[in-house]
């Protein structure tokens, strides 16, 4: 699929017309870093800003941001390991957080940058949180979109019945039938979850749908994305079990002493997210001293697609400070 032409056409037909007129060329690249071959798409030049997608997306989730931020910076959106055109290790333990963090650090070094801005959504946000804890020296600023801080999230999974109920899907994603369920009827479940409302409202097009199905259909791609859940063992308590106070899956969060994020951080939150509830913002300032929160009351988990202009404005204002 010619993503460059597709993105240009989508921008030209959207509210991002001004961006379309000045949109930089999208360039596909590959890099072997941390022992895996990562595919990424880049636009522009200058200071580096990296965008990390979540499940079940791929670099294309950030197409609007590449077009906008690539006008004054080097904007890069990788396919994270396991997704689309990047390598897909077969072993579940190769999706542990330590490897995901190192992929991003090594990619930034490959691009010639040891200081950059990191933006993440969903699982990309989880990796971004962990990266900021492990490597604050690499980050100018951190931007998180609907991705919970592990310290807050694990508390909610342990104590909050509403978040426990909202996270039940994670148990299915970790199970052996997940691939069959999610790929049935030409990925009907994933189309409904990610694109359903957007297709009805015009946020997504049939070309978008085709691009996503093509990415999910890459050999091993669906398993690669699900292995993030399996490696972390993240989710609510199994039925008839209890999580002891203070307990958390070993790989899902860094050691407790390293939960603080010391870089300036912007959190953008679509408050109608039904999977990651807005209570994930409660107490966040205890872990992130230099914190800015922007709530989007009508946004869902997919607020990056629903409100791209608003999301972009908040990011611009934050990184321009």
Rosetta blueprint (number, residue, H / E / L):
1 X L
2 X L
3 X H
4 X H
5 X H
6 X H
7 X H
8 X H
9 X H
10 X H
11 X H
12 X H
13 X L
14 X L
15 X L
16 X L
17 X H
18 X H
19 X H
20 X H
21 X H
22 X H
23 X L
24 X L
25 X L
26 X L
27 X E
28 X E
29 X E
30 X E
31 X E
32 X E
33 X E
34 X L
35 X L
36 X E
37 X E
38 X E
39 X E
40 X E
41 X E
42 X E
43 X E
44 X L
45 X L
46 X L
47 X L
48 X E
49 X E
50 X E
51 X E
52 X E
53 X L
54 X L
55 X L
56 X L
57 X L
58 X L
59 X H
60 X H
61 X H
62 X H
63 X H
64 X H
65 X H
66 X H
67 X H
68 X H
69 X H
70 X L
71 X L
72 X L
73 X L
74 X E
75 X E
76 X E
77 X E
78 X E
79 X L
80 X L
81 X L
82 X L
83 X L
84 X L
85 X L
86 X L
87 X L
88 X L
89 X L
90 X L
91 X L
92 X H
93 X H
94 X H
95 X H
96 X L
97 X H
98 X H
99 X H
100 X H
101 X H
102 X H
103 X H
104 X H
105 X H
106 X H
107 X H
108 X H
109 X H
110 X H
111 X L
112 X L
113 X L
114 X L
115 X L
116 X E
117 X E
118 X E
119 X E
120 X E
121 X E
122 X L
123 X H
124 X H
125 X H
126 X H
127 X H
128 X H
129 X H
130 X H
131 X H
132 X H
133 X H
134 X H
135 X L
136 X H
137 X H
138 X H
139 X E
140 X E
141 X E
142 X E
143 X E
144 X E
145 X E
146 X L
147 X L
148 X L
149 X L
150 X H
151 X H
152 X H
153 X H
154 X H
155 X H
156 X H
157 X H
158 X H
159 X H
160 X L
161 X H
162 X H
163 X H
164 X H
165 X H
166 X H
167 X L
168 X H
169 X H
170 X H
171 X H
172 X H
173 X H
174 X H
175 X L
176 X L
177 X L
178 X H
179 X H
180 X H
181 X H
182 X H
183 X H
184 X H
185 X H
186 X H
187 X H
188 X H
189 X H
190 X H
191 X H
192 X H
193 X H
194 X H
195 X H
196 X H
197 X H
198 X H
199 X H
200 X H
201 X H
202 X L
203 X L
204 X L
205 X L
206 X H
207 X H
208 X H
209 X H
210 X H
211 X H
212 X H
213 X H
214 X H
215 X H
216 X H
217 X L
218 X L
219 X L
220 X L
221 X H
222 X H
223 X H
224 X H
225 X H
226 X H
227 X H
228 X H
229 X H
230 X H
231 X H
232 X H
233 X L
234 X L
235 X L
236 X L
237 X L
238 X L
239 X L
240 X L
241 X L
242 X L
243 X L
244 X L
245 X L
246 X L
247 X L
248 X L
249 X L
250 X L
251 X L
252 X L
253 X L
254 X L
255 X L
256 X H
257 X H
258 X H
259 X L
260 X L
261 X L
262 X L
263 X L
264 X L
265 X E
266 X E
267 X E
268 X E
269 X E
270 X E
271 X L
272 X L
273 X L
274 X L
275 X L
276 X L
277 X L
278 X H
279 X H
280 X H
281 X H
282 X L
283 X L
284 X H
285 X H
286 X H
287 X L
288 X L
289 X L
290 X L
291 X E
292 X E
293 X E
294 X E
295 X E
296 X E
297 X L
298 X L
299 X L
300 X L
301 X L
302 X L
303 X H
304 X H
305 X H
306 X H
307 X L
308 X H
309 X H
310 X H
311 X H
312 X H
313 X H
314 X H
315 X H
316 X H
317 X H
318 X H
319 X H
320 X L
321 X L
